[in-house]
Amino acid sequence: MQATEDGLEVGSNGARAGAETAPGGPAQVAQEPQHLVEEVFDNGFAEAMHPTLVLPSVVVVLAAISGLAVRQDKVKTRPQSTEQVEDAA
């Protein structure tokens, strides 16, 4: 993250600054480190976000399942009305 005159920049832009080569070098040599830095940042970000997004999703699914289980339990244990009890006797 970098603060600039235009606002806040988020992403691999800060990492690109370290991928400079000597002036007068071939263009392909200058582009390769920049490409590698972008790939490392993108893959590292995706690797970090995977558990960050999976864990809350699992918690939400478990909460939904347990909520449905509690609701089903309440439906099954609902007391019978007095009319049904009298008819059974």
PyMOL commands that place a pseudoatom at each C-alpha (Angstrom):
pseudoatom trace, name=CA, resn=MET, resi=1, chain=A, elem=C, hetatm=0, pos=[0.000, 0.000, 0.000]
pseudoatom trace, name=CA, resn=GLN, resi=2, chain=A, elem=C, hetatm=0, pos=[1.356, 3.395, -0.945]
pseudoatom trace, name=CA, resn=ALA, resi=3, chain=A, elem=C, hetatm=0, pos=[0.037, 6.878, -0.370]
pseudoatom trace, name=CA, resn=THR, resi=4, chain=A, elem=C, hetatm=0, pos=[0.324, 8.999, -3.498]
pseudoatom trace, name=CA, resn=GLU, resi=5, chain=A, elem=C, hetatm=0, pos=[-0.881, 12.405, -4.591]
pseudoatom trace, name=CA, resn=ASP, resi=6, chain=A, elem=C, hetatm=0, pos=[-3.843, 10.732, -6.344]
pseudoatom trace, name=CA, resn=GLY, resi=7, chain=A, elem=C, hetatm=0, pos=[-4.839, 8.637, -3.324]
pseudoatom trace, name=CA, resn=LEU, resi=8, chain=A, elem=C, hetatm=0, pos=[-3.982, 5.261, -1.900]
pseudoatom trace, name=CA, resn=GLU, resi=9, chain=A, elem=C, hetatm=0, pos=[-2.543, 2.594, -4.179]
pseudoatom trace, name=CA, resn=VAL, resi=10, chain=A, elem=C, hetatm=0, pos=[-3.056, -1.054, -3.276]
pseudoatom trace, name=CA, resn=GLY, resi=11, chain=A, elem=C, hetatm=0, pos=[-1.486, -3.925, -5.185]
pseudoatom trace, name=CA, resn=SER, resi=12, chain=A, elem=C, hetatm=0, pos=[1.793, -4.957, -6.671]
pseudoatom trace, name=CA, resn=ASN, resi=13, chain=A, elem=C, hetatm=0, pos=[2.751, -1.428, -7.775]
pseudoatom trace, name=CA, resn=GLY, resi=14, chain=A, elem=C, hetatm=0, pos=[5.076, -1.055, -4.791]
pseudoatom trace, name=CA, resn=ALA, resi=15, chain=A, elem=C, hetatm=0, pos=[6.799, -4.327, -5.605]
pseudoatom trace, name=CA, resn=ARG, resi=16, chain=A, elem=C, hetatm=0, pos=[7.543, -3.179, -9.153]
pseudoatom trace, name=CA, resn=ALA, resi=17, chain=A, elem=C, hetatm=0, pos=[9.819, -0.406, -7.918]
pseudoatom trace, name=CA, resn=GLY, resi=18, chain=A, elem=C, hetatm=0, pos=[12.416, -2.971, -6.818]
pseudoatom trace, name=CA, resn=ALA, resi=19, chain=A, elem=C, hetatm=0, pos=[12.470, -4.668, -10.206]
pseudoatom trace, name=CA, resn=GLU, resi=20, chain=A, elem=C, hetatm=0, pos=[14.537, -2.066, -12.043]
pseudoatom trace, name=CA, resn=THR, resi=21, chain=A, elem=C, hetatm=0, pos=[17.524, -2.870, -14.222]
pseudoatom trace, name=CA, resn=ALA, resi=22, chain=A, elem=C, hetatm=0, pos=[20.512, -0.834, -15.327]
pseudoatom trace, name=CA, resn=PRO, resi=23, chain=A, elem=C, hetatm=0, pos=[19.838, 1.813, -17.965]
pseudoatom trace, name=CA, resn=GLY, resi=24, chain=A, elem=C, hetatm=0, pos=[20.630, 0.794, -21.513]
pseudoatom trace, name=CA, resn=GLY, resi=25, chain=A, elem=C, hetatm=0, pos=[19.880, -2.904, -20.915]
pseudoatom trace, name=CA, resn=PRO, resi=26, chain=A, elem=C, hetatm=0, pos=[17.674, -5.007, -23.180]
pseudoatom trace, name=CA, resn=ALA, resi=27, chain=A, elem=C, hetatm=0, pos=[13.931, -4.431, -22.802]
pseudoatom trace, name=CA, resn=GLN, resi=28, chain=A, elem=C, hetatm=0, pos=[13.235, -8.145, -22.294]
pseudoatom trace, name=CA, resn=VAL, resi=29, chain=A, elem=C, hetatm=0, pos=[15.650, -8.267, -19.358]
pseudoatom trace, name=CA, resn=ALA, resi=30, chain=A, elem=C, hetatm=0, pos=[13.846, -5.318, -17.776]
pseudoatom trace, name=CA, resn=GLN, resi=31, chain=A, elem=C, hetatm=0, pos=[10.409, -6.900, -18.278]
pseudoatom trace, name=CA, resn=GLU, resi=32, chain=A, elem=C, hetatm=0, pos=[11.237, -10.355, -16.896]
pseudoatom trace, name=CA, resn=PRO, resi=33, chain=A, elem=C, hetatm=0, pos=[11.869, -9.318, -13.245]
pseudoatom trace, name=CA, resn=GLN, resi=34, chain=A, elem=C, hetatm=0, pos=[8.737, -7.172, -13.342]
pseudoatom trace, name=CA, resn=HIS, resi=35, chain=A, elem=C, hetatm=0, pos=[6.737, -10.138, -14.631]
pseudoatom trace, name=CA, resn=LEU, resi=36, chain=A, elem=C, hetatm=0, pos=[8.192, -12.424, -11.953]
pseudoatom trace, name=CA, resn=VAL, resi=37, chain=A, elem=C, hetatm=0, pos=[7.405, -9.931, -9.176]
pseudoatom trace, name=CA, resn=GLU, resi=38, chain=A, elem=C, hetatm=0, pos=[3.796, -9.668, -10.393]
pseudoatom trace, name=CA, resn=GLU, resi=39, chain=A, elem=C, hetatm=0, pos=[3.423, -13.473, -10.503]
pseudoatom trace, name=CA, resn=VAL, resi=40, chain=A, elem=C, hetatm=0, pos=[4.836, -13.888, -6.994]
pseudoatom trace, name=CA, resn=PHE, resi=41, chain=A, elem=C, hetatm=0, pos=[2.530, -11.196, -5.611]
pseudoatom trace, name=CA, resn=ASP, resi=42, chain=A, elem=C, hetatm=0, pos=[-0.567, -12.561, -7.376]
pseudoatom trace, name=CA, resn=ASN, resi=43, chain=A, elem=C, hetatm=0, pos=[0.066, -16.166, -6.333]
pseudoatom trace, name=CA, resn=GLY, resi=44, chain=A, elem=C, hetatm=0, pos=[0.970, -15.200, -2.765]
pseudoatom trace, name=CA, resn=PHE, resi=45, chain=A, elem=C, hetatm=0, pos=[-2.167, -13.093, -2.441]
pseudoatom trace, name=CA, resn=ALA, resi=46, chain=A, elem=C, hetatm=0, pos=[-4.355, -15.935, -3.740]
pseudoatom trace, name=CA, resn=GLU, resi=47, chain=A, elem=C, hetatm=0, pos=[-2.658, -18.421, -1.409]
pseudoatom trace, name=CA, resn=ALA, resi=48, chain=A, elem=C, hetatm=0, pos=[-3.293, -16.140, 1.570]
pseudoatom trace, name=CA, resn=MET, resi=49, chain=A, elem=C, hetatm=0, pos=[-6.913, -15.444, 0.650]
pseudoatom trace, name=CA, resn=HIS, resi=50, chain=A, elem=C, hetatm=0, pos=[-7.905, -19.107, 0.240]
pseudoatom trace, name=CA, resn=PRO, resi=51, chain=A, elem=C, hetatm=0, pos=[-8.003, -20.038, 3.969]
pseudoatom trace, name=CA, resn=THR, resi=52, chain=A, elem=C, hetatm=0, pos=[-9.262, -16.559, 4.777]
pseudoatom trace, name=CA, resn=LEU, resi=53, chain=A, elem=C, hetatm=0, pos=[-12.386, -17.143, 2.679]
pseudoatom trace, name=CA, resn=VAL, resi=54, chain=A, elem=C, hetatm=0, pos=[-12.857, -20.879, 3.274]
pseudoatom trace, name=CA, resn=LEU, resi=55, chain=A, elem=C, hetatm=0, pos=[-12.922, -20.703, 7.072]
pseudoatom trace, name=CA, resn=PRO, resi=56, chain=A, elem=C, hetatm=0, pos=[-15.788, -18.171, 7.344]
pseudoatom trace, name=CA, resn=SER, resi=57, chain=A, elem=C, hetatm=0, pos=[-17.728, -20.099, 4.684]
pseudoatom trace, name=CA, resn=VAL, resi=58, chain=A, elem=C, hetatm=0, pos=[-17.428, -23.295, 6.726]
pseudoatom trace, name=CA, resn=VAL, resi=59, chain=A, elem=C, hetatm=0, pos=[-18.586, -21.462, 9.852]
pseudoatom trace, name=CA, resn=VAL, resi=60, chain=A, elem=C, hetatm=0, pos=[-21.657, -20.107, 8.033]
pseudoatom trace, name=CA, resn=VAL, resi=61, chain=A, elem=C, hetatm=0, pos=[-22.569, -23.558, 6.692]
pseudoatom trace, name=CA, resn=LEU, resi=62, chain=A, elem=C, hetatm=0, pos=[-22.186, -25.148, 10.136]
pseudoatom trace, name=CA, resn=ALA, resi=63, chain=A, elem=C, hetatm=0, pos=[-24.307, -22.401, 11.683]
pseudoatom trace, name=CA, resn=ALA, resi=64, chain=A, elem=C, hetatm=0, pos=[-27.040, -22.981, 9.098]
pseudoatom trace, name=CA, resn=ILE, resi=65, chain=A, elem=C, hetatm=0, pos=[-27.001, -26.757, 9.670]
pseudoatom trace, name=CA, resn=SER, resi=66, chain=A, elem=C, hetatm=0, pos=[-27.137, -26.392, 13.442]
pseudoatom trace, name=CA, resn=GLY, resi=67, chain=A, elem=C, hetatm=0, pos=[-29.935, -23.833, 13.136]
pseudoatom trace, name=CA, resn=LEU, resi=68, chain=A, elem=C, hetatm=0, pos=[-31.972, -26.252, 11.025]
pseudoatom trace, name=CA, resn=ALA, resi=69, chain=A, elem=C, hetatm=0, pos=[-31.271, -29.079, 13.482]
pseudoatom trace, name=CA, resn=VAL, resi=70, chain=A, elem=C, hetatm=0, pos=[-32.507, -27.001, 16.420]
pseudoatom trace, name=CA, resn=ARG, resi=71, chain=A, elem=C, hetatm=0, pos=[-35.603, -25.993, 14.480]
pseudoatom trace, name=CA, resn=GLN, resi=72, chain=A, elem=C, hetatm=0, pos=[-36.407, -29.615, 13.586]
pseudoatom trace, name=CA, resn=ASP, resi=73, chain=A, elem=C, hetatm=0, pos=[-35.985, -30.616, 17.232]
pseudoatom trace, name=CA, resn=LYS, resi=74, chain=A, elem=C, hetatm=0, pos=[-38.486, -27.948, 18.327]
pseudoatom trace, name=CA, resn=VAL, resi=75, chain=A, elem=C, hetatm=0, pos=[-41.032, -29.100, 15.725]
pseudoatom trace, name=CA, resn=LYS, resi=76, chain=A, elem=C, hetatm=0, pos=[-40.792, -32.724, 16.879]
pseudoatom trace, name=CA, resn=THR, resi=77, chain=A, elem=C, hetatm=0, pos=[-41.113, -31.914, 20.587]
pseudoatom trace, name=CA, resn=ARG, resi=78, chain=A, elem=C, hetatm=0, pos=[-44.027, -29.477, 20.257]
pseudoatom trace, name=CA, resn=PRO, resi=79, chain=A, elem=C, hetatm=0, pos=[-46.695, -30.353, 22.860]
pseudoatom trace, name=CA, resn=GLN, resi=80, chain=A, elem=C, hetatm=0, pos=[-50.000, -31.669, 21.568]
pseudoatom trace, name=CA, resn=SER, resi=81, chain=A, elem=C, hetatm=0, pos=[-53.081, -29.500, 21.885]
pseudoatom trace, name=CA, resn=THR, resi=82, chain=A, elem=C, hetatm=0, pos=[-55.616, -30.375, 24.620]
pseudoatom trace, name=CA, resn=GLU, resi=83, chain=A, elem=C, hetatm=0, pos=[-58.152, -31.582, 22.017]
pseudoatom trace, name=CA, resn=GLN, resi=84, chain=A, elem=C, hetatm=0, pos=[-55.749, -34.209, 20.710]
pseudoatom trace, name=CA, resn=VAL, resi=85, chain=A, elem=C, hetatm=0, pos=[-54.991, -35.393, 24.254]
pseudoatom trace, name=CA, resn=GLU, resi=86, chain=A, elem=C, hetatm=0, pos=[-58.712, -35.715, 25.119]
pseudoatom trace, name=CA, resn=ASP, resi=87, chain=A, elem=C, hetatm=0, pos=[-59.458, -37.633, 21.892]
pseudoatom trace, name=CA, resn=ALA, resi=88, chain=A, elem=C, hetatm=0, pos=[-56.696, -40.115, 22.685]
pseudoatom trace, name=CA, resn=ALA, resi=89, chain=A, elem=C, hetatm=0, pos=[-58.180, -40.859, 26.127]
for i in range(1, 89): cmd.bond("trace and resi %d" % i, "trace and resi %d" % (i + 1))
show_as sticks, trace
zoom trace
